Amino acid sequence: MPSSVPVVSVLGATGRTGRLVIGGLQPEEVRLRLIGRSGSALTTLAADVGPGTETAVLAGIDADQVAGAIAGSDLVLNLAGPFTATAPVVANAAIGADASYIDIANERPAIAALYGLSALAVRAGVSLLPASGYGTVTTEGLAVWLAGGNAMRRVDLGLLPWTAGTSAGALESVLEGLATGAARVRNGQYERARLGSGAAPLTLPDGRRVTLVPGDLGDLATLPAGYGTPDVTASVGVALAPLLARTLLPAVSGVMRSTALRFRLSAAGGGGRRPPSRERSSYSWARVTLADGEVREGWLTAGEGYAFTADAVLAAVRRTLSGDALPGTSTAIRAFGPEFLEALPGVRLERVLPHLSGTPGRED
């Protein structure tokens, strides 16, 4: 294989998203190095990928071990959650290896930590692209698409992916989010709140009713850092009535602060793919208040969440390897524009009339 073919190291290669992404890359595009905890699983996967595929076993997220595993890489793809633990270590190692970095984090602390590494990345001449999965590509992308190049004073977001099953890493990130509680950015300041506060109903385009619950999501980092947006609320949809969400979720958040309990639940619940009862769509919702006071609202409709994430990662990998991402920390939407989102398979964007009463984010 020609030496000019870039080396891409994939952490979490044997996971669900990892397999989807690896399956979408062609041998002439990259030389893959598969990194994970199970040597036998990596060997089996490498044999499926084809000749020239490298493997590296990583027992834990230790700085020296990660640096050794990714040495010689041109790009490091981190698909191993929870990203609050993995992203800062792996991104630092990537900078040290003069490699660019992409992950699929949607946890605000993880993304904020990578913005803190931006100056180091600029000096190394590499790009860091966190949050390249379903969230925040869909929510940030929809908001920026609605804004149409105008400054955003306030953004309220709802994340409503449909997935055919889950993974242990994704479940661990969800459980960690429950423990963290609610959050928002107001007047440029990050604020914590009880989980369930601000819960409000929303009707999806398919007629189903859900409750949006504010969380400590990636948009609370990306929109202020990337666009100077001073007021941001980012929520996830839950199948609870608003009153029940406000009553029950604070207690759930308290219970989930037990690290041991989260570990047991994530180990037991990462069941992979399960046959869905019926196919559904994934949605994201946004309401954007522009600097002049105009309010714009809209929906994104897409397919299954893991498939969307794989498509977004593949597009980000190709754009980064082509040199389209500038050195420093950014998101795919900030680096490549909302056209990045519009070009992904199966995405539909729609602007609707704003409804300002009885919708999330307006309690104040």
C-alpha positions as CSV (number, residue, x, y, z in Angstrom):
1,M,0.0,0.0,0.0
2,P,1.4,3.4,-0.9
3,S,3.0,5.4,2.0
4,S,0.9,8.4,1.0
5,V,-2.2,6.7,2.3
6,P,-3.1,8.4,5.7
7,V,-3.2,6.3,8.8
8,V,-6.4,6.6,10.8
9,S,-6.5,5.2,14.3
10,V,-10.0,4.3,15.5
11,L,-10.6,4.0,19.3
12,G,-13.7,2.0,20.1
13,A,-13.3,0.2,16.7
14,T,-15.3,-2.9,17.7
15,G,-18.2,-0.9,19.0
16,R,-21.4,-0.4,17.0
17,T,-20.5,3.0,15.6
18,G,-16.9,1.9,15.0
19,R,-18.0,-1.0,12.8
20,L,-20.3,1.2,10.8
21,V,-17.6,3.8,10.2
22,I,-15.0,1.3,9.3
23,G,-17.3,-0.4,6.9
24,G,-17.8,2.9,5.1
25,L,-14.0,3.5,4.5
26,Q,-12.3,2.2,1.4
27,P,-8.8,0.6,1.5
28,E,-7.5,3.2,-1.0
29,E,-8.7,6.0,1.3
30,V,-6.9,5.2,4.6
31,R,-4.8,2.6,6.4
32,L,-6.7,1.7,9.5
33,R,-5.4,1.0,13.0
34,L,-8.1,-0.5,15.1
35,I,-7.8,0.2,18.8
36,G,-9.9,-1.4,21.6
37,R,-9.8,-3.5,24.8
38,S,-10.3,-7.0,23.3
39,G,-7.4,-8.3,21.3
40,S,-9.4,-11.2,19.9
41,A,-12.2,-9.0,18.8
42,L,-9.8,-6.6,17.1
43,T,-8.0,-9.4,15.3
44,T,-11.3,-10.8,14.0
45,L,-12.4,-7.3,12.8
46,A,-9.0,-6.6,11.2
47,A,-9.3,-9.8,9.2
48,D,-12.7,-8.7,7.9
49,V,-11.4,-5.3,7.0
50,G,-8.5,-6.7,4.9
51,P,-4.7,-6.8,4.6
52,G,-2.7,-4.0,6.0
53,T,-5.1,-3.3,8.9
54,E,-3.3,-2.7,12.1
55,T,-4.5,-3.4,15.7
56,A,-3.6,-2.1,19.1
57,V,-4.9,-3.2,22.5
58,L,-5.6,-0.5,25.0
59,A,-6.4,-1.6,28.5
60,G,-7.5,1.8,29.7
61,I,-7.5,5.5,28.9
62,D,-4.0,6.2,30.1
63,A,-2.0,9.0,28.5
64,D,1.1,7.0,27.8
65,Q,-0.8,4.0,26.6
66,V,-2.9,6.1,24.2
67,A,0.2,7.9,22.9
68,G,1.8,4.6,22.1
69,A,-1.3,3.2,20.4
70,I,-1.8,6.2,18.1
71,A,1.9,6.9,17.3
72,G,2.3,7.6,13.6
73,S,-1.3,8.4,12.9
74,D,-2.5,11.2,10.7
75,L,-6.0,11.2,12.2
76,V,-7.4,9.9,15.5
77,L,-11.0,8.9,15.6
78,N,-12.4,8.6,19.1
79,L,-15.6,6.6,19.3
80,A,-15.1,5.4,22.9
81,G,-17.4,6.9,25.5
82,P,-18.0,8.3,28.0
83,F,-16.2,11.2,26.4
84,T,-15.8,13.2,29.6
85,A,-13.1,10.6,30.4
86,T,-11.7,9.8,27.0
87,A,-11.8,13.0,24.9
88,P,-9.3,15.1,26.8
89,V,-6.7,12.3,27.1
90,V,-7.0,11.1,23.5
91,A,-7.1,14.6,22.0
92,N,-4.0,15.6,24.0
93,A,-2.3,12.5,22.7
94,A,-3.3,13.3,19.1
95,I,-1.8,16.8,19.4
96,G,1.4,15.2,20.7
97,A,1.4,12.9,17.7
98,D,0.8,15.8,15.2
99,A,-2.5,14.1,14.3
100,S,-6.0,15.6,13.9
101,Y,-8.8,14.4,16.0
102,I,-12.5,13.7,15.6
103,D,-15.0,12.4,18.2
104,I,-18.8,12.0,18.7
105,A,-19.1,13.5,22.1
106,N,-22.3,15.3,23.2
107,E,-21.3,16.0,26.8
108,R,-20.6,19.7,27.5
109,P,-17.6,19.1,29.8
110,A,-15.8,16.9,27.2
111,I,-16.4,19.4,24.4
112,A,-15.4,22.4,26.6
113,A,-12.2,20.6,27.5
114,L,-11.3,20.3,23.8
115,Y,-11.9,24.0,23.2
116,G,-9.4,24.5,26.0
117,L,-6.9,22.6,23.8
118,S,-7.5,24.8,20.8
119,A,-4.3,26.9,21.1
120,L,-2.2,23.8,21.4
121,A,-3.8,22.4,18.3
122,V,-3.1,25.6,16.4
123,R,0.5,25.5,17.3
124,A,0.7,21.8,16.3
125,G,-1.1,22.6,13.0
126,V,-3.8,20.0,13.6
127,S,-7.6,20.2,13.9
128,L,-9.8,19.0,16.7
129,L,-13.4,18.2,15.7
130,P,-15.5,17.1,18.7
131,A,-19.2,16.5,18.6
132,S,-19.3,15.0,15.1
133,G,-22.2,12.6,15.9
134,Y,-26.0,12.9,15.8
135,G,-25.8,15.5,18.6
136,T,-24.6,18.1,18.1
137,V,-24.4,17.9,14.3
138,T,-28.2,18.0,14.0
139,T,-29.0,20.5,16.7
140,E,-26.2,23.0,16.0
141,G,-26.6,22.5,12.3
142,L,-30.3,23.1,12.4
143,A,-29.9,26.3,14.5
144,V,-27.2,27.6,12.1
145,W,-29.3,26.8,9.1
146,L,-32.3,28.6,10.6
147,A,-30.2,31.6,11.4
148,G,-29.0,31.9,7.9
149,G,-25.8,33.7,8.7
150,N,-27.4,36.1,11.3
151,A,-26.2,36.4,14.9
152,M,-28.1,34.3,17.3
153,R,-29.2,35.8,20.6
154,R,-30.9,32.8,22.0
155,V,-31.2,29.1,20.9
156,D,-33.5,26.5,22.3
157,L,-32.9,22.9,21.1
158,G,-34.5,19.5,21.3
159,L,-32.6,16.3,20.6
160,L,-34.9,13.3,19.7
161,P,-32.9,10.5,18.0
162,W,-34.5,7.1,17.2
163,T,-32.0,4.2,17.5
164,A,-32.5,0.5,16.9
165,G,-30.8,-0.5,20.2
166,T,-27.9,1.0,22.1
167,S,-24.3,0.4,23.1
168,A,-22.6,0.2,26.4
169,G,-20.6,3.4,25.8
170,A,-23.7,5.4,24.8
171,L,-25.6,4.1,27.8
172,E,-22.8,5.0,30.1
173,S,-22.9,8.6,28.7
174,V,-26.6,8.8,29.2
175,L,-26.3,7.6,32.8
176,E,-23.6,10.1,33.4
177,G,-25.8,12.8,32.0
178,L,-28.6,11.8,34.4
179,A,-26.2,12.2,37.3
180,T,-25.0,15.6,36.2
181,G,-28.5,17.2,36.0
182,A,-29.8,20.1,34.1
183,A,-27.9,23.1,32.8
184,R,-28.2,26.1,30.5
185,V,-26.3,29.2,29.4
186,R,-27.8,32.5,30.3
187,N,-26.2,35.9,29.5
188,G,-23.0,34.0,28.6
189,Q,-22.9,32.3,32.0
190,Y,-23.1,28.5,32.6
191,E,-25.8,27.6,35.1
192,R,-26.6,24.3,36.8
193,A,-30.2,23.2,37.8
194,R,-32.0,20.2,39.0
195,L,-32.7,17.6,36.4
196,G,-36.3,18.0,35.3
197,S,-36.5,21.7,35.8
198,G,-37.7,23.4,32.7
199,A,-39.4,20.3,31.4
200,A,-42.1,21.1,28.8
201,P,-44.2,19.3,26.2
202,L,-43.5,19.2,22.5
203,T,-45.4,17.6,19.6
204,L,-43.3,15.8,17.0
205,P,-43.9,16.0,13.3
206,D,-45.4,12.5,13.4
207,G,-47.9,13.5,16.0
208,R,-46.3,11.9,19.1
209,R,-46.0,14.0,22.3
210,V,-42.8,14.0,24.2
211,T,-41.3,16.1,27.0
212,L,-38.1,18.0,26.5
213,V,-35.8,18.0,29.5
214,P,-32.8,20.4,29.6
215,G,-29.5,18.7,30.0
216,D,-25.8,19.4,30.1
217,L,-25.3,18.8,26.4
218,G,-22.7,19.7,23.9
219,D,-24.5,22.7,22.4
220,L,-23.9,24.6,25.7
221,A,-20.2,24.6,24.7
222,T,-20.3,24.8,20.9
223,L,-22.8,27.6,20.4
224,P,-21.2,30.1,22.8
225,A,-17.7,29.2,21.7
226,G,-18.4,29.0,18.0
227,Y,-21.0,31.7,17.5
228,G,-21.0,33.9,20.6
229,T,-24.6,32.9,21.4
230,P,-25.2,34.1,25.0
231,D,-28.4,32.1,25.8
232,V,-28.6,28.4,25.1
233,T,-30.9,25.6,26.3
234,A,-30.4,22.0,25.0
235,S,-32.9,19.3,25.8
236,V,-33.5,15.7,25.2
237,G,-36.9,14.1,24.7
238,V,-38.3,11.7,27.2
239,A,-41.6,9.7,27.4
240,L,-42.8,11.2,30.6
241,A,-45.4,13.9,31.2
242,P,-43.9,17.2,32.2
243,L,-45.1,17.1,35.7
244,L,-43.8,13.6,36.2
245,A,-40.5,14.6,34.7
246,R,-40.1,17.5,37.1
247,T,-41.1,15.3,40.1
248,L,-39.3,12.0,39.3
249,L,-36.1,13.0,37.5
250,P,-34.4,14.9,40.5
251,A,-34.6,11.6,42.5
252,V,-33.2,9.6,39.5
253,S,-30.4,12.1,39.2
254,G,-29.5,11.7,42.8
255,V,-29.4,7.9,42.6
256,M,-27.3,8.0,39.4
257,R,-24.5,9.9,41.2
258,S,-23.3,6.5,42.4
259,T,-20.4,5.6,40.1
260,A,-20.7,1.9,41.0
261,L,-24.4,1.8,40.1
262,R,-23.8,3.5,36.7
263,F,-21.1,1.0,35.9
264,R,-23.3,-2.0,36.7
265,L,-26.2,-0.5,34.7
266,S,-24.1,0.3,31.7
267,A,-22.4,-3.2,31.7
268,A,-25.8,-4.9,31.9
269,G,-27.7,-2.6,29.4
270,G,-25.4,-2.2,26.4
271,G,-27.3,-4.8,24.4
272,G,-26.4,-3.8,20.9
273,R,-29.0,-3.9,18.1
274,R,-32.5,-5.2,18.8
275,P,-35.3,-5.6,16.2
276,P,-37.4,-2.5,16.3
277,S,-41.2,-2.7,16.7
278,R,-41.4,-0.4,13.7
279,E,-39.2,2.0,11.9
280,R,-39.3,5.6,13.1
281,S,-37.6,8.8,12.2
282,S,-35.1,10.7,14.2
283,Y,-35.8,14.4,14.9
284,S,-34.1,17.5,16.2
285,W,-36.0,20.8,16.9
286,A,-34.7,24.3,17.2
287,R,-36.0,27.7,18.0
288,V,-33.6,30.6,17.3
289,T,-34.0,34.2,18.4
290,L,-31.9,36.4,16.2
291,A,-30.1,39.5,17.5
292,D,-32.9,41.7,16.1
293,G,-35.6,39.8,18.0
294,E,-36.9,37.7,15.0
295,V,-37.8,34.2,16.1
296,R,-37.3,31.2,13.7
297,E,-38.3,27.6,14.4
298,G,-37.7,24.4,12.5
299,W,-37.3,20.7,12.4
300,L,-34.7,18.2,11.2
301,T,-35.8,14.8,10.2
302,A,-33.4,11.9,9.6
303,G,-33.1,8.2,9.8
304,E,-31.7,5.8,12.5
305,G,-29.4,7.6,14.9
306,Y,-26.3,5.3,14.7
307,A,-26.5,5.3,10.9
308,F,-26.7,9.1,10.9
309,T,-23.7,9.3,13.2
310,A,-21.6,7.0,11.0
311,D,-22.5,9.1,7.9
312,A,-21.5,12.3,9.7
313,V,-18.2,10.9,11.0
314,L,-17.3,9.6,7.5
315,A,-18.0,13.0,6.0
316,A,-15.9,14.7,8.7
317,V,-13.0,12.3,8.2
318,R,-12.9,12.9,4.5
319,R,-13.1,16.7,4.8
320,T,-10.4,16.7,7.5
321,L,-8.1,14.5,5.5
322,S,-8.6,16.7,2.5
323,G,-7.4,19.7,4.5
324,D,-10.7,21.5,4.8
325,A,-10.6,21.9,8.6
326,L,-8.4,24.7,10.0
327,P,-6.0,24.1,12.9
328,G,-7.6,24.5,16.3
329,T,-10.9,23.3,17.9
330,S,-14.2,23.5,16.0
331,T,-17.2,21.5,15.2
332,A,-18.0,20.0,11.8
333,I,-20.8,22.6,11.4
334,R,-18.6,25.5,12.3
335,A,-15.8,24.2,10.1
336,F,-17.8,23.3,7.1
337,G,-21.0,25.2,7.4
338,P,-24.6,24.0,7.5
339,E,-24.1,22.5,4.0
340,F,-22.3,19.7,5.8
341,L,-25.5,18.7,7.5
342,E,-27.7,19.2,4.4
343,A,-25.4,16.9,2.4
344,L,-25.8,13.9,4.7
345,P,-28.0,11.1,3.5
346,G,-31.7,11.2,4.4
347,V,-31.7,14.6,6.1
348,R,-34.7,16.9,5.7
349,L,-34.8,20.5,7.1
350,E,-38.0,22.4,7.5
351,R,-38.8,25.9,8.8
352,V,-42.1,26.2,10.6
353,L,-44.1,29.0,12.3
354,P,-42.8,29.6,15.8
355,H,-45.0,28.7,18.8
356,L,-43.7,30.6,21.8
357,S,-46.2,29.4,24.4
358,G,-46.1,26.0,26.0
359,T,-42.8,25.1,24.4
360,P,-39.5,24.4,26.0
361,G,-37.0,27.1,27.1
362,R,-39.5,29.9,27.7
363,E,-40.1,29.6,31.5
364,D,-38.1,32.7,32.2
